[in-house]
């Protein structure tokens, strides 16, 4: 399979007009918003608690349902830079624990761009550093990676606060866990995610269920 060299070229071709920033579900016509966290309680403060185990289970199950081991991915990491000069130092460190072969990180591409939330940057001083890695699903230790993303707001380590997107170049889908509450799956065609929709319909966020059902 031909692998695009640049993320921007791929996005322009298959997801034109989509700005890669949350909330993805509300900015694209074809997608599903799944609920990950159910029955939250303040008593849950450890990684072994039932709430977080349920979050992990749903995130990993949905990821596996959408990504076969040999499929080509873009793994995109957005690191916000608020002018302290530290953001670029994150290069390679975020994904390093989660790739099977560290040499793969030499392929990491970096783009410095305007802050992805310009409405929160009136003076135009903030930036976003976008790191994109081309790899196969099998190159990733995606289970601990997903868990770290889910941990971001819960005070549990390891945790990743940066936004991470998985773009499946074979299926033409985007997978984004925004935190322990839920995740968005976008696609260029309903058919490419219809099976996920049917198998895990009970996990769809009820607030958006009516709009999602109209797509399928």
C-alpha positions as CSV (number, residue, x, y, z in Angstrom):
1,X,0.0,0.0,0.0
2,X,1.1,3.5,-0.8
3,X,1.8,5.4,2.4
4,X,1.4,9.2,2.4
5,X,4.5,11.1,3.4
6,X,2.7,14.0,4.9
7,X,-0.3,14.0,7.3
8,X,-1.6,17.2,5.8
9,X,-1.9,15.7,2.3
10,X,-3.8,12.7,3.7
11,X,-6.2,14.9,5.6
12,X,-6.8,17.2,2.7
13,X,-7.7,14.3,0.5
14,X,-9.9,12.2,2.8
15,X,-11.0,14.6,5.5
16,X,-11.2,17.9,3.8
17,X,-12.4,20.8,5.9
18,X,-11.9,18.8,9.1
19,X,-9.8,20.6,11.7
20,X,-8.0,18.0,13.8
21,X,-9.1,19.2,17.3
22,X,-11.9,18.2,19.7
23,X,-14.7,17.7,19.7
24,X,-14.2,15.7,16.5
25,X,-17.7,14.2,16.5
26,X,-19.4,17.5,16.2
27,X,-17.2,18.6,13.3
28,X,-17.7,15.7,10.8
29,X,-20.8,14.2,9.3
30,X,-19.9,10.5,9.7
31,X,-19.0,9.4,13.2
32,X,-19.8,7.8,16.5
33,X,-19.4,9.1,20.0
34,X,-18.9,6.3,22.5
35,X,-19.3,6.5,26.3
36,X,-16.3,5.0,28.1
37,X,-16.8,5.9,31.7
38,X,-20.0,4.7,33.4
39,X,-21.1,5.3,37.0
40,X,-18.3,7.5,38.2
41,X,-17.7,7.8,41.9
42,X,-15.2,10.0,43.8
43,X,-14.2,6.9,45.7
44,X,-12.5,5.5,42.7
45,X,-8.9,6.7,43.0
46,X,-6.8,3.7,41.9
47,X,-6.2,2.0,38.6
48,X,-7.8,-1.1,39.9
49,X,-11.2,0.4,40.6
50,X,-14.3,-0.9,38.7
51,X,-14.9,2.5,37.0
52,X,-11.5,2.8,35.4
53,X,-11.3,-0.9,34.5
54,X,-14.5,-0.4,32.6
55,X,-13.1,2.6,30.9
56,X,-10.0,0.6,29.9
57,X,-12.0,-2.3,28.6
58,X,-14.2,-0.1,26.4
59,X,-11.3,1.9,25.0
60,X,-9.2,-1.1,24.1
61,X,-12.1,-3.1,22.8
62,X,-13.1,-0.3,20.4
63,X,-9.5,0.2,19.3
64,X,-9.1,-3.5,18.5
65,X,-12.4,-3.5,16.6
66,X,-11.2,-0.7,14.4
67,X,-7.5,-1.5,13.8
68,X,-6.1,-4.8,12.5
69,X,-2.4,-5.5,13.3
70,X,-1.2,-5.0,9.8
71,X,-3.0,-1.7,9.0
72,X,-1.1,1.5,8.4
73,X,-1.7,4.3,10.9
74,X,-0.8,7.9,11.5
75,X,-0.3,8.4,15.3
76,X,-0.7,12.1,15.8
77,X,0.3,13.9,19.1
78,X,-0.6,17.5,19.7
79,X,1.6,19.3,22.3
80,X,0.4,22.8,23.2
81,X,3.1,25.5,23.6
82,X,2.1,28.4,25.9
83,X,5.4,30.2,25.4
84,X,7.5,28.5,28.0
85,X,9.8,26.9,25.4
86,X,9.3,23.4,26.8
87,X,6.9,21.9,24.3
88,X,9.4,20.9,21.6
89,X,11.4,19.0,24.2
90,X,8.6,16.5,24.3
91,X,9.6,15.2,20.9
92,X,9.9,11.4,21.0
93,X,9.4,11.2,24.7
94,X,5.6,10.8,24.6
95,X,5.5,7.9,22.3
96,X,8.8,6.3,23.2
97,X,7.4,3.9,25.9
98,X,4.6,2.8,23.5
99,X,6.5,1.8,20.4
100,X,7.9,-1.7,20.0
101,X,11.1,-0.6,18.2
102,X,12.6,2.7,19.3
103,X,14.2,3.2,15.9
104,X,10.7,3.9,14.5
105,X,10.8,7.3,16.3
106,X,13.4,8.6,13.8
107,X,10.4,8.8,11.4
108,X,8.5,11.1,13.7
109,X,7.6,14.3,11.8
110,X,7.1,17.6,13.5
111,X,5.1,20.6,12.5
112,X,4.8,23.9,14.5
113,X,1.5,25.5,13.8
114,X,-0.9,28.1,15.2
115,X,-2.7,27.1,18.4
116,X,-5.5,24.7,17.6
117,X,-7.9,26.7,19.8
118,X,-7.5,30.2,18.4
119,X,-10.6,31.4,20.3
120,X,-8.5,30.9,23.5
121,X,-5.5,32.8,22.2
122,X,-6.5,36.4,21.6
123,X,-2.9,37.6,21.4
124,X,-1.8,34.8,19.0
125,X,1.1,33.9,21.2
126,X,0.4,30.2,21.7
127,X,1.5,27.4,19.3
128,X,0.7,23.7,18.8
129,X,3.5,21.3,18.1
130,X,2.1,18.4,16.1
131,X,4.1,15.1,15.9
132,X,3.0,12.5,13.4
133,X,4.3,8.9,13.3
134,X,3.6,6.5,10.4
135,X,3.5,2.9,11.6
136,X,1.4,-0.3,11.7
137,X,-0.9,-1.1,14.5
138,X,1.4,-4.0,15.5
139,X,4.2,-1.5,16.0
140,X,2.4,0.0,19.0
141,X,2.0,-1.0,22.6
142,X,-1.5,0.5,22.3
143,X,-3.0,-1.0,25.4
144,X,-0.8,0.9,27.9
145,X,-1.0,4.0,25.6
146,X,-4.7,4.1,25.7
147,X,-4.7,3.5,29.4
148,X,-2.4,6.5,29.9
149,X,-4.7,8.7,27.9
150,X,-7.7,7.6,29.9
151,X,-5.8,8.4,33.1
152,X,-5.2,12.0,32.2
153,X,-7.8,13.6,34.5
154,X,-7.8,11.1,37.3
155,X,-4.4,11.6,39.0
156,X,-3.3,8.1,38.1
157,X,0.1,7.4,36.5
158,X,1.2,6.9,33.9
159,X,-0.9,9.6,32.2
160,X,-0.8,11.5,28.9
161,X,-2.3,15.0,28.8
162,X,-1.6,15.6,25.2
163,X,-4.2,14.8,22.6
164,X,-3.5,11.7,20.6
165,X,-5.3,10.7,17.4
166,X,-5.1,7.4,15.5
167,X,-5.7,7.7,11.8
168,X,-6.3,4.4,10.0
169,X,-5.1,4.8,6.5
170,X,-6.6,1.6,5.3
171,X,-10.1,2.1,6.7
172,X,-9.9,5.9,6.5
173,X,-11.0,6.4,10.1
174,X,-10.0,8.6,13.0
175,X,-10.0,7.3,16.6
176,X,-9.7,9.7,19.5
177,X,-10.1,9.0,23.2
178,X,-10.6,12.5,24.6
179,X,-10.5,11.4,28.3
180,X,-12.0,8.7,30.6
181,X,-15.5,9.9,29.6
182,X,-15.5,8.8,26.0
183,X,-14.1,8.6,22.5
184,X,-14.9,9.6,19.0
185,X,-14.7,7.5,15.8
186,X,-14.9,9.3,12.5
187,X,-15.0,7.8,9.0
188,X,-15.3,8.8,5.3
189,X,-18.0,6.2,4.9
190,X,-20.6,4.7,7.2
191,X,-19.8,1.3,5.9
192,X,-16.3,1.3,7.3
193,X,-17.6,1.7,10.8
194,X,-21.0,0.0,10.6
195,X,-19.8,-3.2,12.3
196,X,-18.4,-1.2,15.2
197,X,-21.7,0.7,15.4
198,X,-23.7,-2.5,15.4
199,X,-21.6,-4.5,17.8
200,X,-21.2,-1.8,20.4
201,X,-24.4,0.2,20.0
202,X,-25.0,-0.1,23.8
203,X,-21.9,2.0,24.4
204,X,-23.0,4.9,22.3
205,X,-23.5,8.1,24.3
206,X,-27.2,8.5,24.6
207,X,-27.1,12.3,24.3
208,X,-25.9,11.9,20.6
209,X,-27.6,8.5,19.8
210,X,-30.4,10.0,17.7
211,X,-28.0,11.9,15.4
212,X,-25.7,8.8,15.1
213,X,-28.6,6.5,14.2
214,X,-29.5,8.8,11.3
215,X,-26.1,8.2,9.8
216,X,-26.5,4.4,9.8
